[in-house]
Amino acid sequence: PYTTLFRSRVVKMSPFISIVLPFYNAEDYLAEAIKSVLTQTYENWELLLVNDAATDGSDQIARTYARKDKRIRYFVNEKNCGSGPSRNSAIEQACGDYLMFLDADDFYRSDICQKVVNVIQQSPRREDVIIFPFEYLKGSERGCWLKWYSTGPLTLKEYDLLDSVVLWNSAWRMQFIKENQFTLSTGSISADHNFVIPALL
């Protein structure tokens, strides 16, 4: 998705972060989610949009953004199969060193990818997972529930496993995920659990 000129040759660079965003009938929120990726201060990413057989206008929204930016890759499921299988198929297609997840009704702050990269670069080793704070929002109200984690390595006691078994507050090292074959469940409820819990353990 990125090119660098060197000795009059064009060299294609691989994305460092792959962001997976599945959606189904999310036309009210999808554009905001995509824009929050496009406005990241860190730019070496790819966005994998997975249309889970949506029947509203979200397909057109996704296609419009995919045409505008080559870092956006667009996939369409033939039938509705849920967020778990949609994410699993996107992981198989992802090219980044690290993997992040974004739900269609969520959005990133503009510096989150840069902060993740900063943690990776400042660490003496490649971390398997990087967890970051998040807010739950209801309408225009902010701070309905805010979860903060201390900087540095966490024990499972410090990280409230049962309280935050989600994918979208973290970045995962791709090699770690693929070597251990972590996947999401096919069920629509708590699809994250059989990915997050084994990975953290």
MIROKE-955260 format. One record per residue: x, y, z of N, C-alpha, C in turn; residue number from 1. Coordinates in steps of 0.05 Angstrom, whole numbers, plus 5000, padded with zeros to 4 digits. Example, Ala and Ser with C-alpha at 12.3 -4.5 7.8 and 13.67 -1.06 7.14 Angstrom:
REM MIROKE-955260
{nx: 5264, ny: 4886, nz: 5156, cax: 5246, cay: 4910, caz: 5156, cx: 5264, cy: 4934, cz: 5156, i: 1}
{nx: 5257, ny: 4955, nz: 5142, cax: 5273, cay: 4979, caz: 5143, cx: 5258, cy: 5001, cz: 5157, i: 2}
This chain:
REM MIROKE-955260
{nx: 5016, ny: 4976, nz: 5000, cax: 5000, cay: 5000, caz: 5000, cx: 5017, cy: 5025, cz: 5000, i: 1}
{nx: 5042, ny: 5023, nz: 5009, cax: 5059, cay: 5047, caz: 5009, cx: 5082, cy: 5042, cz: 4990, i: 2}
{nx: 5092, ny: 5063, nz: 4978, cax: 5115, cay: 5061, caz: 4960, cx: 5137, cy: 5080, cz: 4969, i: 3}
{nx: 5162, ny: 5071, nz: 4965, cax: 5185, cay: 5087, caz: 4972, cx: 5203, cy: 5088, cz: 4947, i: 4}
{nx: 5212, ny: 5112, nz: 4939, cax: 5229, cay: 5115, caz: 4916, cx: 5258, cy: 5110, cz: 4926, i: 5}
{nx: 5272, ny: 5093, nz: 4912, cax: 5300, cay: 5086, caz: 4919, cx: 5314, cy: 5079, cz: 4893, i: 6}
{nx: 5334, ny: 5095, nz: 4885, cax: 5349, cay: 5090, caz: 4861, cx: 5330, cy: 5087, cz: 4837, i: 7}
{nx: 5311, ny: 5104, nz: 4836, cax: 5292, cay: 5106, caz: 4813, cx: 5274, cy: 5081, cz: 4811, i: 8}
{nx: 5274, ny: 5065, nz: 4832, cax: 5256, cay: 5042, caz: 4832, cx: 5234, cy: 5046, cz: 4853, i: 9}
{nx: 5211, ny: 5034, nz: 4848, cax: 5189, cay: 5036, caz: 4867, cx: 5188, cy: 5010, cz: 4883, i: 10}
{nx: 5190, ny: 5012, nz: 4909, cax: 5190, cay: 4988, caz: 4926, cx: 5165, cy: 4988, cz: 4943, i: 11}
{nx: 5150, ny: 4967, nz: 4942, cax: 5125, cay: 4965, caz: 4957, cx: 5131, cy: 4956, cz: 4986, i: 12}
{nx: 5120, ny: 4971, nz: 5005, cax: 5124, cay: 4964, caz: 5033, cx: 5099, cy: 4950, cz: 5045, i: 13}
{nx: 5104, ny: 4931, nz: 5062, cax: 5081, cay: 4917, caz: 5075, cx: 5071, cy: 4934, cz: 5098, i: 14}
{nx: 5045, ny: 4932, nz: 5103, cax: 5034, cay: 4947, caz: 5126, cx: 5044, cy: 4935, cz: 5152, i: 15}
{nx: 5049, ny: 4951, nz: 5172, cax: 5057, cay: 4942, caz: 5198, cx: 5034, cy: 4933, cz: 5215, i: 16}
{nx: 5011, ny: 4947, nz: 5212, cax: 4987, cay: 4941, caz: 5228, cx: 4965, cy: 4934, cz: 5209, i: 17}
{nx: 4951, ny: 4911, nz: 5214, cax: 4927, cay: 4904, caz: 5199, cx: 4903, cy: 4908, cz: 5218, i: 18}
{nx: 4884, ny: 4923, nz: 5209, cax: 4860, cay: 4929, caz: 5225, cx: 4836, cy: 4915, cz: 5212, i: 19}
{nx: 4823, ny: 4898, nz: 5227, cax: 4800, cay: 4882, caz: 5217, cx: 4774, cy: 4895, cz: 5226, i: 20}
{nx: 4757, ny: 4900, nz: 5207, cax: 4731, cay: 4913, caz: 5214, cx: 4709, cy: 4898, cz: 5199, i: 21}
{nx: 4695, ny: 4879, nz: 5212, cax: 4672, cay: 4866, caz: 5200, cx: 4647, cy: 4884, cz: 5205, i: 22}
{nx: 4627, ny: 4882, nz: 5188, cax: 4603, cay: 4897, caz: 5192, cx: 4579, cy: 4883, cz: 5180, i: 23}
{nx: 4556, ny: 4889, nz: 5192, cax: 4530, cay: 4879, caz: 5182, cx: 4509, cy: 4901, cz: 5189, i: 24}
{nx: 4497, ny: 4912, nz: 5168, cax: 4476, cay: 4933, caz: 5171, cx: 4485, cy: 4954, cz: 5190, i: 25}
{nx: 4507, ny: 4967, nz: 5184, cax: 4519, cay: 4987, caz: 5202, cx: 4521, cy: 5014, cz: 5189, i: 26}
{nx: 4503, ny: 5021, nz: 5171, cax: 4505, cay: 5046, caz: 5156, cx: 4505, cy: 5071, cz: 5174, i: 27}
{nx: 4493, ny: 5069, nz: 5198, cax: 4492, cay: 5093, caz: 5215, cx: 4519, cy: 5099, cz: 5228, i: 28}
{nx: 4538, ny: 5079, nz: 5229, cax: 4563, cay: 5083, caz: 5244, cx: 4588, cy: 5078, cz: 5227, i: 29}
{nx: 4585, ny: 5063, nz: 5205, cax: 4608, cay: 5053, caz: 5191, cx: 4627, cy: 5075, cz: 5181, i: 30}
{nx: 4616, ny: 5096, nz: 5170, cax: 4633, cay: 5117, caz: 5159, cx: 4651, cy: 5129, cz: 5181, i: 31}
{nx: 4640, ny: 5133, nz: 5205, cax: 4656, cay: 5144, caz: 5227, cx: 4678, cy: 5125, cz: 5235, i: 32}
{nx: 4672, ny: 5100, nz: 5235, cax: 4693, cay: 5080, caz: 5242, cx: 4716, cy: 5080, cz: 5222, i: 33}
{nx: 4709, ny: 5081, nz: 5196, cax: 4729, cay: 5081, caz: 5175, cx: 4745, cy: 5107, cz: 5176, i: 34}
{nx: 4732, ny: 5129, nz: 5180, cax: 4746, cay: 5155, caz: 5181, cx: 4766, cy: 5156, cz: 5204, i: 35}
{nx: 4759, ny: 5142, nz: 5226, cax: 4777, cay: 5142, caz: 5249, cx: 4803, cy: 5127, cz: 5243, i: 36}
{nx: 4802, ny: 5109, nz: 5224, cax: 4827, cay: 5096, caz: 5214, cx: 4842, cy: 5114, cz: 5195, i: 37}
{nx: 4827, ny: 5126, nz: 5177, cax: 4840, cay: 5143, caz: 5157, cx: 4854, cy: 5167, cz: 5169, i: 38}
{nx: 4845, ny: 5176, nz: 5192, cax: 4857, cay: 5199, caz: 5205, cx: 4879, cy: 5192, cz: 5225, i: 39}
{nx: 4888, ny: 5167, nz: 5225, cax: 4909, cay: 5160, caz: 5243, cx: 4935, cy: 5175, cz: 5237, i: 40}
{nx: 4949, ny: 5184, nz: 5257, cax: 4974, cay: 5198, caz: 5253, cx: 4995, cy: 5179, cz: 5243, i: 41}
{nx: 4993, ny: 5153, nz: 5250, cax: 5011, cay: 5132, caz: 5239, cx: 4997, cy: 5121, cz: 5214, i: 42}
{nx: 5012, ny: 5119, nz: 5192, cax: 5000, cay: 5114, caz: 5167, cx: 5006, cy: 5087, cz: 5154, i: 43}
{nx: 5024, ny: 5071, nz: 5166, cax: 5031, cay: 5046, caz: 5153, cx: 5013, cy: 5023, cz: 5164, i: 44}
{nx: 4988, ny: 5024, nz: 5155, cax: 4968, cay: 5005, caz: 5163, cx: 4952, cy: 4996, cz: 5138, i: 45}
{nx: 4938, ny: 4974, nz: 5142, cax: 4918, cay: 4966, caz: 5122, cx: 4892, cy: 4961, cz: 5137, i: 46}
{nx: 4869, ny: 4967, nz: 5124, cax: 4843, cay: 4963, caz: 5136, cx: 4828, cy: 4942, cz: 5120, i: 47}
{nx: 4821, ny: 4920, nz: 5133, cax: 4806, cay: 4899, caz: 5121, cx: 4777, cy: 4901, cz: 5128, i: 48}
{nx: 4760, ny: 4910, nz: 5109, cax: 4731, cay: 4912, caz: 5113, cx: 4718, cy: 4886, cz: 5104, i: 49}
{nx: 4702, ny: 4875, nz: 5122, cax: 4688, cay: 4850, caz: 5115, cx: 4658, cy: 4854, cz: 5117, i: 50}
{nx: 4645, ny: 4854, nz: 5094, cax: 4616, cay: 4858, caz: 5093, cx: 4603, cy: 4831, cz: 5098, i: 51}
{nx: 4590, ny: 4828, nz: 5121, cax: 4577, cay: 4803, caz: 5128, cx: 4549, cy: 4801, cz: 5117, i: 52}
{nx: 4547, ny: 4804, nz: 5090, cax: 4522, cay: 4802, caz: 5075, cx: 4502, cy: 4823, cz: 5085, i: 53}
{nx: 4511, ny: 4848, nz: 5087, cax: 4493, cay: 4869, caz: 5096, cx: 4471, cy: 4875, cz: 5076, i: 54}
{nx: 4448, ny: 4883, nz: 5086, cax: 4425, cay: 4889, caz: 5068, cx: 4418, cy: 4918, cz: 5068, i: 55}
{nx: 4434, ny: 4935, nz: 5082, cax: 4428, cay: 4964, caz: 5082, cx: 4449, cy: 4978, cz: 5065, i: 56}
{nx: 4452, ny: 5004, nz: 5070, cax: 4470, cay: 5020, caz: 5053, cx: 4500, cy: 5018, cz: 5061, i: 57}
{nx: 4507, ny: 5001, nz: 5079, cax: 4535, cay: 5000, caz: 5088, cx: 4553, cy: 4989, cz: 5067, i: 58}
{nx: 4543, ny: 4973, nz: 5048, cax: 4560, cay: 4963, caz: 5027, cx: 4570, cy: 4986, cz: 5010, i: 59}
{nx: 4553, ny: 5005, nz: 5003, cax: 4561, cay: 5027, caz: 4986, cx: 4581, cy: 5045, cz: 5001, i: 60}
{nx: 4577, ny: 5048, nz: 5027, cax: 4596, cay: 5064, caz: 5043, cx: 4623, cy: 5052, cz: 5042, i: 61}
{nx: 4625, ny: 5026, nz: 5046, cax: 4650, cay: 5011, caz: 5046, cx: 4664, cy: 5013, cz: 5019, i: 62}
{nx: 4649, ny: 5009, nz: 4997, cax: 4660, cay: 5010, caz: 4970, cx: 4671, cy: 5038, cz: 4964, i: 63}
{nx: 4657, ny: 5058, nz: 4973, cax: 4666, cay: 5086, caz: 4967, cx: 4693, cy: 5091, cz: 4980, i: 64}
{nx: 4696, ny: 5083, nz: 5005, cax: 4722, cay: 5088, caz: 5019, cx: 4744, cy: 5070, cz: 5008, i: 65}
{nx: 4737, ny: 5045, nz: 5000, cax: 4757, cay: 5027, caz: 4989, cx: 4768, cy: 5038, cz: 4963, i: 66}
{nx: 4751, ny: 5051, nz: 4947, cax: 4760, cay: 5062, caz: 4922, cx: 4779, cy: 5086, cz: 4926, i: 67}
{nx: 4776, ny: 5100, nz: 4948, cax: 4792, cay: 5124, caz: 4954, cx: 4819, cy: 5119, cz: 4965, i: 68}
{nx: 4823, ny: 5096, nz: 4978, cax: 4849, cay: 5091, caz: 4992, cx: 4857, cy: 5062, cz: 4987, i: 69}
{nx: 4881, ny: 5058, nz: 4976, cax: 4891, cay: 5032, caz: 4969, cx: 4898, cy: 5015, cz: 4994, i: 70}
{nx: 4899, ny: 5028, nz: 5017, cax: 4905, cay: 5013, caz: 5041, cx: 4880, cy: 4998, cz: 5051, i: 71}
{nx: 4857, ny: 5004, nz: 5040, cax: 4832, cay: 4991, caz: 5048, cx: 4826, cy: 4968, cz: 5029, i: 72}
{nx: 4823, ny: 4944, nz: 5041, cax: 4816, cay: 4920, caz: 5025, cx: 4788, cy: 4912, cz: 5033, i: 73}
{nx: 4772, ny: 4905, nz: 5013, cax: 4744, cay: 4901, caz: 5017, cx: 4736, cy: 4872, cz: 5010, i: 74}
{nx: 4722, ny: 4859, nz: 5029, cax: 4713, cay: 4831, caz: 5025, cx: 4683, cy: 4829, cz: 5030, i: 75}
{nx: 4670, ny: 4812, nz: 5016, cax: 4641, cay: 4809, caz: 5019, cx: 4634, cy: 4779, cz: 5023, i: 76}
{nx: 4621, ny: 4773, nz: 5045, cax: 4612, cay: 4746, caz: 5050, cx: 4588, cy: 4740, cz: 5033, i: 77}
{nx: 4587, ny: 4716, nz: 5022, cax: 4564, cay: 4708, caz: 5006, cx: 4538, cy: 4706, cz: 5022, i: 78}
{nx: 4541, ny: 4698, nz: 5048, cax: 4518, cay: 4697, caz: 5066, cx: 4527, cy: 4706, cz: 5094, i: 79}
{nx: 4508, ny: 4714, nz: 5110, cax: 4514, cay: 4724, caz: 5137, cx: 4524, cy: 4701, cz: 5154, i: 80}
{nx: 4548, ny: 4705, nz: 5165, cax: 4560, cay: 4683, caz: 5181, cx: 4569, cy: 4693, cz: 5209, i: 81}
{nx: 4566, ny: 4718, nz: 5215, cax: 4573, cay: 4728, caz: 5241, cx: 4600, cy: 4741, cz: 5242, i: 82}
{nx: 4605, ny: 4755, nz: 5264, cax: 4630, cay: 4770, caz: 5267, cx: 4655, cy: 4752, cz: 5270, i: 83}
{nx: 4651, ny: 4729, nz: 5284, cax: 4673, cay: 4711, caz: 5288, cx: 4685, cy: 4700, cz: 5262, i: 84}
{nx: 4669, ny: 4686, nz: 5246, cax: 4680, cay: 4677, caz: 5220, cx: 4690, cy: 4699, cz: 5202, i: 85}
{nx: 4676, ny: 4722, nz: 5203, cax: 4685, cay: 4745, caz: 5186, cx: 4713, cy: 4754, cz: 5195, i: 86}
{nx: 4718, ny: 4755, nz: 5220, cax: 4744, cay: 4763, caz: 5230, cx: 4765, cy: 4741, cz: 5223, i: 87}
{nx: 4757, ny: 4716, nz: 5227, cax: 4776, cay: 4694, caz: 5221, cx: 4785, cy: 4695, cz: 5192, i: 88}
{nx: 4767, ny: 4700, nz: 5173, cax: 4775, cay: 4701, caz: 5145, cx: 4792, cy: 4725, cz: 5139, i: 89}
{nx: 4787, ny: 4747, nz: 5153, cax: 4804, cay: 4771, caz: 5149, cx: 4832, cy: 4767, cz: 5160, i: 90}
{nx: 4834, ny: 4753, nz: 5183, cax: 4861, cay: 4747, caz: 5194, cx: 4877, cy: 4731, cz: 5174, i: 91}
{nx: 4865, ny: 4712, nz: 5160, cax: 4879, cay: 4697, caz: 5140, cx: 4890, cy: 4714, cz: 5117, i: 92}
{nx: 4876, ny: 4736, nz: 5112, cax: 4884, cay: 4754, caz: 5090, cx: 4903, cy: 4776, cz: 5098, i: 93}
{nx: 4905, ny: 4780, nz: 5124, cax: 4920, cay: 4803, caz: 5135, cx: 4950, cy: 4800, cz: 5130, i: 94}
{nx: 4963, ny: 4823, nz: 5125, cax: 4992, cay: 4823, caz: 5118, cx: 5009, cy: 4837, cz: 5139, i: 95}
{nx: 4997, ny: 4849, nz: 5160, cax: 5012, cay: 4864, caz: 5179, cx: 5027, cy: 4847, cz: 5199, i: 96}
{nx: 5046, ny: 4860, nz: 5213, cax: 5061, cay: 4847, caz: 5235, cx: 5044, cy: 4846, cz: 5260, i: 97}
{nx: 5026, ny: 4865, nz: 5263, cax: 5008, cay: 4866, caz: 5286, cx: 4979, cy: 4869, cz: 5276, i: 98}
{nx: 4961, ny: 4859, nz: 5292, cax: 4933, cay: 4857, caz: 5285, cx: 4916, cy: 4872, cz: 5306, i: 99}
{nx: 4898, ny: 4889, nz: 5296, cax: 4880, cay: 4904, caz: 5313, cx: 4851, cy: 4900, cz: 5302, i: 100}
{nx: 4832, ny: 4903, nz: 5320, cax: 4804, cay: 4899, caz: 5312, cx: 4788, cy: 4924, cz: 5318, i: 101}
{nx: 4769, ny: 4929, nz: 5301, cax: 4751, cay: 4952, caz: 5304, cx: 4723, cy: 4944, cz: 5297, i: 102}
{nx: 4704, ny: 4949, nz: 5315, cax: 4676, cay: 4943, caz: 5309, cx: 4664, cy: 4967, cz: 5293, i: 103}
{nx: 4643, ny: 4961, nz: 5278, cax: 4632, cay: 4981, caz: 5260, cx: 4619, cy: 5004, cz: 5275, i: 104}
{nx: 4611, ny: 5000, nz: 5300, cax: 4599, cay: 5022, caz: 5316, cx: 4618, cy: 5034, cz: 5336, i: 105}
{nx: 4644, ny: 5029, nz: 5332, cax: 4665, cay: 5041, caz: 5349, cx: 4683, cy: 5059, cz: 5332, i: 106}
{nx: 4701, ny: 5073, nz: 5345, cax: 4721, cay: 5089, caz: 5330, cx: 4746, cy: 5092, cz: 5346, i: 107}
{nx: 4768, ny: 5097, nz: 5332, cax: 4794, cay: 5100, caz: 5345, cx: 4800, cy: 5130, cz: 5349, i: 108}
{nx: 4814, ny: 5136, nz: 5370, cax: 4826, cay: 5163, caz: 5372, cx: 4849, cy: 5163, cz: 5352, i: 109}
{nx: 4856, ny: 5187, nz: 5343, cax: 4873, cay: 5190, caz: 5320, cx: 4902, cy: 5181, cz: 5325, i: 110}
{nx: 4910, ny: 5178, nz: 5350, cax: 4938, cay: 5171, caz: 5356, cx: 4942, cy: 5142, cz: 5366, i: 111}
{nx: 4921, ny: 5126, nz: 5365, cax: 4922, cay: 5100, caz: 5378, cx: 4943, cy: 5082, cz: 5364, i: 112}
{nx: 4943, ny: 5082, nz: 5338, cax: 4963, cay: 5065, caz: 5323, cx: 4991, cy: 5074, cz: 5329, i: 113}
{nx: 4996, ny: 5100, nz: 5330, cax: 5022, cay: 5110, caz: 5336, cx: 5031, cy: 5102, cz: 5364, i: 114}
{nx: 5013, ny: 5102, nz: 5383, cax: 5019, cay: 5095, caz: 5410, cx: 5026, cy: 5065, cz: 5412, i: 115}
{nx: 5012, ny: 5049, nz: 5397, cax: 5018, cay: 5020, caz: 5396, cx: 5046, cy: 5015, cz: 5385, i: 116}
{nx: 5052, ny: 5029, nz: 5363, cax: 5078, cay: 5027, caz: 5350, cx: 5100, cy: 5036, cz: 5370, i: 117}
{nx: 5095, ny: 5058, nz: 5384, cax: 5115, cay: 5068, caz: 5403, cx: 5121, cy: 5047, cz: 5424, i: 118}
{nx: 5101, ny: 5033, nz: 5435, cax: 5105, cay: 5012, caz: 5455, cx: 5122, cy: 4990, cz: 5443, i: 119}
{nx: 5116, ny: 4982, nz: 5418, cax: 5131, cay: 4961, caz: 5405, cx: 5161, cy: 4969, cz: 5401, i: 120}
{nx: 5165, ny: 4993, nz: 5392, cax: 5192, cay: 5003, caz: 5386, cx: 5208, cy: 5006, cz: 5412, i: 121}
{nx: 5195, ny: 5013, nz: 5434, cax: 5210, cay: 5019, caz: 5459, cx: 5214, cy: 4993, cz: 5475, i: 122}
{nx: 5202, ny: 4971, nz: 5467, cax: 5205, cay: 4946, caz: 5482, cx: 5230, cy: 4932, cz: 5473, i: 123}
{nx: 5244, ny: 4918, nz: 5491, cax: 5267, cay: 4903, caz: 5483, cx: 5260, cy: 4878, cz: 5467, i: 124}
{nx: 5235, ny: 4870, nz: 5468, cax: 5226, cay: 4847, caz: 5452, cx: 5199, cy: 4853, cz: 5439, i: 125}
{nx: 5192, ny: 4837, nz: 5420, cax: 5166, cay: 4841, caz: 5407, cx: 5144, cy: 4830, cz: 5426, i: 126}
{nx: 5127, ny: 4848, nz: 5435, cax: 5105, cay: 4840, caz: 5453, cx: 5084, cy: 4824, cz: 5438, i: 127}
{nx: 5072, ny: 4804, nz: 5451, cax: 5051, cay: 4788, caz: 5438, cx: 5025, cy: 4803, cz: 5438, i: 128}
{nx: 5019, ny: 4818, nz: 5459, cax: 4994, cay: 4833, caz: 5460, cx: 4999, cy: 4860, cz: 5474, i: 129}
{nx: 4987, ny: 4881, nz: 5464, cax: 4988, cay: 4907, caz: 5476, cx: 4960, cy: 4916, cz: 5481, i: 130}
{nx: 4954, ny: 4922, nz: 5506, cax: 4927, cay: 4929, caz: 5514, cx: 4925, cy: 4959, cz: 5519, i: 131}
{nx: 4904, ny: 4972, nz: 5509, cax: 4902, cay: 5001, caz: 5513, cx: 4874, cy: 5008, cz: 5525, i: 132}
{nx: 4872, ny: 5031, nz: 5537, cax: 4847, cay: 5039, caz: 5549, cx: 4825, cy: 5044, cz: 5529, i: 133}
{nx: 4800, ny: 5043, nz: 5538, cax: 4777, cay: 5048, caz: 5521, cx: 4755, cy: 5061, cz: 5537, i: 134}
{nx: 4736, ny: 5073, nz: 5523, cax: 4713, cay: 5085, caz: 5535, cx: 4688, cy: 5072, cz: 5523, i: 135}
{nx: 4667, ny: 5068, nz: 5539, cax: 4641, cay: 5062, caz: 5529, cx: 4626, cy: 5088, cz: 5526, i: 136}
{nx: 4613, ny: 5092, nz: 5503, cax: 4598, cay: 5117, caz: 5498, cx: 4569, cy: 5110, cz: 5494, i: 137}
{nx: 4551, ny: 5127, nz: 5504, cax: 4523, cay: 5124, caz: 5499, cx: 4513, cy: 5150, cz: 5488, i: 138}
{nx: 4507, ny: 5150, nz: 5462, cax: 4498, cay: 5174, caz: 5449, cx: 4520, cy: 5195, cz: 5450, i: 139}
{nx: 4513, ny: 5219, nz: 5460, cax: 4533, cay: 5241, caz: 5462, cx: 4547, cy: 5241, cz: 5489, i: 140}
{nx: 4538, ny: 5223, nz: 5507, cax: 4551, cay: 5222, caz: 5534, cx: 4578, cy: 5208, cz: 5532, i: 141}
{nx: 4597, ny: 5219, nz: 5546, cax: 4624, cay: 5207, caz: 5546, cx: 4630, cy: 5196, cz: 5574, i: 142}
{nx: 4647, ny: 5176, nz: 5574, cax: 4657, cay: 5167, caz: 5600, cx: 4637, cy: 5151, cz: 5616, i: 143}
{nx: 4618, ny: 5137, nz: 5602, cax: 4599, cay: 5121, caz: 5617, cx: 4614, cy: 5098, cz: 5632, i: 144}
{nx: 4634, ny: 5088, nz: 5619, cax: 4652, cay: 5069, caz: 5633, cx: 4679, cy: 5070, cz: 5620, i: 145}
{nx: 4699, ny: 5076, nz: 5636, cax: 4726, cay: 5080, caz: 5626, cx: 4744, cy: 5060, cz: 5639, i: 146}
{nx: 4759, ny: 5045, nz: 5623, cax: 4777, cay: 5024, caz: 5634, cx: 4805, cy: 5032, cz: 5627, i: 147}
{nx: 4821, ny: 5037, nz: 5648, cax: 4849, cay: 5044, caz: 5645, cx: 4867, cy: 5022, cz: 5655, i: 148}
{nx: 4889, ny: 5018, nz: 5641, cax: 4909, cay: 4998, caz: 5650, cx: 4935, cy: 5012, cz: 5654, i: 149}
{nx: 4951, ny: 5004, nz: 5673, cax: 4977, cay: 5016, caz: 5678, cx: 4996, cy: 5010, cz: 5655, i: 150}
{nx: 5015, ny: 5028, nz: 5652, cax: 5036, cay: 5024, caz: 5632, cx: 5055, cy: 5002, cz: 5640, i: 151}
{nx: 5062, ny: 4985, nz: 5622, cax: 5081, cay: 4963, caz: 5628, cx: 5067, cy: 4936, cz: 5628, i: 152}
{nx: 5082, ny: 4915, nz: 5633, cax: 5071, cay: 4888, caz: 5634, cx: 5049, cy: 4885, cz: 5655, i: 153}
{nx: 5029, ny: 4869, nz: 5648, cax: 5007, cay: 4864, caz: 5666, cx: 5006, cy: 4835, cz: 5674, i: 154}
{nx: 4999, ny: 4830, nz: 5699, cax: 4992, cay: 4802, caz: 5707, cx: 4962, cy: 4798, cz: 5701, i: 155}
{nx: 4954, ny: 4773, nz: 5700, cax: 4925, cay: 4768, caz: 5695, cx: 4908, cy: 4779, cz: 5717, i: 156}
{nx: 4919, ny: 4781, nz: 5741, cax: 4904, cay: 4793, caz: 5764, cx: 4899, cy: 4823, cz: 5759, i: 157}
{nx: 4919, ny: 4837, nz: 5748, cax: 4916, cay: 4865, caz: 5742, cx: 4898, cy: 4870, cz: 5718, i: 158}
{nx: 4899, ny: 4852, nz: 5699, cax: 4881, cay: 4854, caz: 5676, cx: 4856, cy: 4838, cz: 5682, i: 159}
{nx: 4834, ny: 4852, nz: 5685, cax: 4809, cay: 4839, caz: 5693, cx: 4798, cy: 4822, cz: 5670, i: 160}
{nx: 4807, ny: 4797, nz: 5669, cax: 4801, cay: 4780, caz: 5646, cx: 4771, cy: 4776, cz: 5641, i: 161}
{nx: 4756, ny: 4772, nz: 5662, cax: 4727, cay: 4767, caz: 5659, cx: 4712, cy: 4792, cz: 5653, i: 162}
{nx: 4725, ny: 4815, nz: 5658, cax: 4711, cay: 4840, caz: 5654, cx: 4716, cy: 4851, cz: 5625, i: 163}
{nx: 4737, ny: 4842, nz: 5613, cax: 4745, cay: 4854, caz: 5587, cx: 4754, cy: 4833, cz: 5567, i: 164}
{nx: 4737, ny: 4813, nz: 5563, cax: 4744, cay: 4792, caz: 5544, cx: 4735, cy: 4802, cz: 5516, i: 165}
{nx: 4750, ny: 4821, nz: 5505, cax: 4744, cay: 4833, caz: 5480, cx: 4770, cy: 4836, cz: 5463, i: 166}
{nx: 4766, ny: 4840, nz: 5438, cax: 4789, cay: 4842, caz: 5420, cx: 4796, cy: 4871, cz: 5414, i: 167}
{nx: 4777, ny: 4889, nz: 5416, cax: 4781, cay: 4916, caz: 5405, cx: 4795, cy: 4935, cz: 5424, i: 168}
{nx: 4806, ny: 4925, nz: 5446, cax: 4823, cay: 4943, caz: 5463, cx: 4852, cy: 4934, cz: 5463, i: 169}
{nx: 4861, ny: 4922, nz: 5441, cax: 4888, cay: 4910, caz: 5441, cx: 4899, cy: 4906, cz: 5413, i: 170}
{nx: 4925, ny: 4903, nz: 5412, cax: 4939, cay: 4896, caz: 5387, cx: 4954, cy: 4870, cz: 5392, i: 171}
{nx: 4953, ny: 4852, nz: 5372, cax: 4963, cay: 4825, caz: 5375, cx: 4985, cy: 4820, cz: 5354, i: 172}
{nx: 5007, ny: 4808, nz: 5362, cax: 5029, cay: 4801, caz: 5344, cx: 5019, cy: 4779, cz: 5325, i: 173}
{nx: 5020, ny: 4783, nz: 5299, cax: 5008, cay: 4765, caz: 5280, cx: 5021, cy: 4737, cz: 5282, i: 174}
{nx: 5047, ny: 4736, nz: 5284, cax: 5061, cay: 4710, caz: 5285, cx: 5052, cy: 4694, cz: 5309, i: 175}
{nx: 5048, ny: 4707, nz: 5331, cax: 5039, cay: 4694, caz: 5356, cx: 5011, cy: 4683, cz: 5352, i: 176}
{nx: 4993, ny: 4698, nz: 5338, cax: 4966, cay: 4688, caz: 5333, cx: 4966, cy: 4664, cz: 5314, i: 177}
{nx: 4982, ny: 4666, nz: 5293, cax: 4981, cay: 4644, caz: 5273, cx: 4995, cy: 4619, cz: 5282, i: 178}
{nx: 5017, ny: 4623, nz: 5297, cax: 5032, cay: 4599, caz: 5307, cx: 5014, cy: 4583, cz: 5327, i: 179}
{nx: 4998, ny: 4597, nz: 5342, cax: 4981, cay: 4583, caz: 5362, cx: 4953, cy: 4578, cz: 5352, i: 180}
{nx: 4947, ny: 4586, nz: 5327, cax: 4922, cay: 4581, caz: 5314, cx: 4898, cy: 4591, cz: 5330, i: 181}
{nx: 4900, ny: 4614, nz: 5341, cax: 4878, cay: 4626, caz: 5356, cx: 4857, cy: 4635, cz: 5336, i: 182}
{nx: 4832, ny: 4628, nz: 5340, cax: 4810, cay: 4636, caz: 5323, cx: 4786, cy: 4644, cz: 5340, i: 183}
{nx: 4767, ny: 4658, nz: 5327, cax: 4743, cay: 4666, caz: 5341, cx: 4721, cy: 4645, cz: 5337, i: 184}
{nx: 4704, ny: 4643, nz: 5356, cax: 4682, cay: 4623, caz: 5354, cx: 4662, cy: 4632, cz: 5333, i: 185}
{nx: 4646, ny: 4613, nz: 5323, cax: 4626, cay: 4618, caz: 5303, cx: 4601, cy: 4629, cz: 5315, i: 186}
{nx: 4597, ny: 4628, nz: 5341, cax: 4573, cay: 4639, caz: 5354, cx: 4574, cy: 4669, cz: 5353, i: 187}
{nx: 4550, ny: 4681, nz: 5352, cax: 4548, cay: 4710, caz: 5350, cx: 4552, cy: 4724, cz: 5378, i: 188}
{nx: 4548, ny: 4709, nz: 5399, cax: 4551, cay: 4719, caz: 5426, cx: 4577, cy: 4711, cz: 5438, i: 189}
{nx: 4592, ny: 4730, nz: 5448, cax: 4618, cay: 4725, caz: 5461, cx: 4637, cy: 4710, cz: 5442, i: 190}
{nx: 4637, ny: 4718, nz: 5417, cax: 4655, cay: 4705, caz: 5397, cx: 4684, cy: 4709, cz: 5404, i: 191}
{nx: 4690, ny: 4730, nz: 5419, cax: 4718, cay: 4737, caz: 5426, cx: 4731, cy: 4717, cz: 5446, i: 192}
{nx: 4714, ny: 4704, nz: 5462, cax: 4724, cay: 4689, caz: 5485, cx: 4745, cy: 4668, cz: 5479, i: 193}
{nx: 4740, ny: 4652, nz: 5458, cax: 4759, cay: 4630, caz: 5454, cx: 4783, cy: 4639, cz: 5438, i: 194}
{nx: 4785, ny: 4664, nz: 5432, cax: 4810, cay: 4676, caz: 5421, cx: 4825, cy: 4690, cz: 5444, i: 195}
{nx: 4812, ny: 4708, nz: 5459, cax: 4825, cay: 4724, caz: 5479, cx: 4835, cy: 4708, cz: 5502, i: 196}
{nx: 4818, ny: 4691, nz: 5514, cax: 4826, cay: 4677, caz: 5538, cx: 4849, cy: 4658, cz: 5534, i: 197}
{nx: 4850, ny: 4641, nz: 5514, cax: 4873, cay: 4624, caz: 5509, cx: 4898, cy: 4641, cz: 5503, i: 198}
{nx: 4895, ny: 4662, nz: 5488, cax: 4918, cay: 4678, caz: 5481, cx: 4931, cy: 4691, cz: 5505, i: 199}
{nx: 4914, ny: 4702, nz: 5523, cax: 4925, cay: 4715, caz: 5547, cx: 4937, cy: 4694, cz: 5566, i: 200}
{nx: 4924, ny: 4671, nz: 5568, cax: 4935, cay: 4651, caz: 5586, cx: 4962, cy: 4640, cz: 5575, i: 201}
